[in-house]
Amino acid sequence: MKAIALKGRNICVEERPDPVPTKNEALIRVTKAGICNTDLELVKGYMNFEGILGHEFVGRVVEACEKEWIGRRVVGEINIPCGQCEICFGGDPKHCPSRMVLGIQQKDGVFAEFVTLPLENLHALPSNVSEIEAVFVEPLAAAIAIIDQIYPDQNNDALILGDGKLGLLAAQVLQTRTPNIFCVGRHPRKLALIEKRGIQTALDAGKWDRKFDFIVDATGNPQGIAEALCFIKPKGKIVIKSTFEGLAKIDISALVVSEIQLLGSRCGSFAKALEFLKKETLELESMVDVDFPLGKALEAFERAKDPEVIKVLLTP
Amino acid sequence: MKAIALKGRNICVEERPDPVPTKNEALIRVTKAGICNTDLELVKGYMNFEGILGHEFVGRVVEACEKEWIGRRVVGEINIPCGQCEICFGGDPKHCPSRMVLGIQQKDGVFAEFVTLPLENLHALPSNVSEIEAVFVEPLAAAIAIIDQIYPDQNNDALILGDGKLGLLAAQVLQTRTPNIFCVGRHPRKLALIEKRGIQTALDAGKWDRKFDFIVDATGNPQGIAEALCFIKPKGKIVIKSTFEGLAKIDISALVVSEIQLLGSRCGSFAKALEFLKKETLELESMVDVDFPLGKALEAFERAKDPEVIKVLLTP
């Protein structure tokens, strides 16, 4: 099969043998995949990953020991826990210390014609979910996880820092809980996408001359938290979605004196994301700039690096 | 009256006029006061404070328009909010942006023969609370506030980083909720104080080869959080009590991937601390190394700076 592998810091289009599913796994034909910011970070050296890239995807099961899965259109959770340790038994397998992570840690990803995943990772898709919406299920789940960390209500206001994919998703998701959503970014074209939904946007948070109950740092850079600390109310919560190489410098005394909470936030529930898509209509298809065939992955990655681009898809 | 004032970075023993209470204030004769780590930080330049130092105290009311207060033995909350702003009306006056803070911000403190405080800041002391216990009410309230941030139960374990006053108080307070308390410090003599209560102690957290549900950073230095991140379980909570000049360097990606929470924590409820003292017996009197007369404040501050010393008191 054709596959896009990371070797050192080089992205290679390769021919590889089709993967062989183990007893509990399905073999899935990937029908569409998305390039995520994490993929760009992996290429820079984050996690020291080597192997087939990619973790956002939709596909169709072609082989599985539980025959009812065969032919189903699916999305798949990206964490593959050991299932044997204290943390797995404790009910939080996505934090299993020996976990593999699809296309991120010790497990070949989805930028390929086929991928294998444990059956328990799969979610069958209802027919109302389009191929493009399906590719957004993983980041949408990550955005919905914010709600379960801060419990916003309609009296709260929330500021999203960053107009990348996750920032735009977080703004739209939080808007279902409170009308008072503000988003700061660097790209008027991206901000326009959510501005038309009634979300207030700016290139500088100072424009509003106010502070916020909740701030989501989706900047992807070390300056995001320092900026968040300038605009958070006392006892406010800052949800951090940014991952990057290196350390951030933080004014801890400000955090203590104003009793601010910094909440690390990673993955979310696919089941909740699919429920969400039943009820809500989001700007998802309009976030896609371009859809490349898998063989043009090098070109696709170049486009994905362009700060003006929101989402690049790959179709095997 | 005699008073200990901070001028620039110099501590001065001075004669000052007795303070005059406003209509809503009491005039209090200070009977005992404690030197806190924050006082040492103020002398180094924290908050750019100038004026009479000190915020931990017990005293007796000598003048007040509500006559029932006169003669009462009292402790006093340290935040003096404006009472007029959105945050005060919102029910969280200790975060009032125009607040004064006793001996810390725009309000003369308690290292003096007399101090004034609003009547609503005062708590009358039951006779069972000793003078020394009373001086500990403010830091004890700050330690009890941790419980309301992390809700520990007996299945949780908690690590306290730091064997200063606040670390020793936090360890004892958390021990009332779970038997699994561990404390790391640099001073065997200080650790021995809580070790005799069944709290496990070490000079290096690596000794236990385990991770913890909750960690309290009471180190007072920028390295505390980095150490906490090494020993926290996924989804664990780190309560930060350390304030210091300058910035701390933090591995934000570790925070995000393991979904750690960093919770800034400042003051607590005096009422809860007084309730707590009714039920629990803590090592408080044994934390006091020495009690100086007010006139020997310079010597007292020198002793308080000694890393081997736990608590220094001042008696006007």
Interface residues (C-beta under 8 A of the other chain):
Chain A: Y46 I87 D92 H95 P97 P222 I225 K233 P234 K235 I240 K241 S242 T243 F244 E245 L247 A248 K249 I250 D251 I252 S253 L255 V256 V257 S258 E259 I260 Q261 L262 L263 G264 S265 R266
Chain B: Y46 I87 D92 H95 P97 P222 I225 K233 P234 K235 I240 K241 S242 T243 F244 E245 L247 A248 K249 I250 D251 I252 S253 L255 V256 V257 S258 E259 I260 Q261 L262 L263 G264 S265 R266
